[in-house]
Amino acid sequence: MIVTATYDIKLSEEDLEMIAERVVRRTNQDSNKNKLLNITEAAKHCGVSPTTFYRWRKRNKNLQDIELTAGGVVQFRAEDLDKFLKNK
């Protein structure tokens, strides 16, 4: 025997607005993690100048391992940079 229950949930406008804001915030966070950054954007993300970031790339193999190249353009995922900074 299968028993199903139905619930009549009534949400106020404030509740719906709060839920919508959370969904948008979480979606933006997820999309920012996978966003590809060029070297200038990656340097800004790390809080250093592009010159310093170039130095880091030259000296640090871990940073070279996470770069992605497409058509000669070097890019980084923000999520990978965050992991690099945490382990630095």
Buried (B, 14 or more C-beta within 10 A) or exposed (E): EEEEEEEEEEEEEEEEEEEEEEEEEEEEEEEEEEBBBEBEBBBBBBEBEBEEBEEBBEEEEEBEEBBEEEEEEBBBBBBBBEEBEEEE
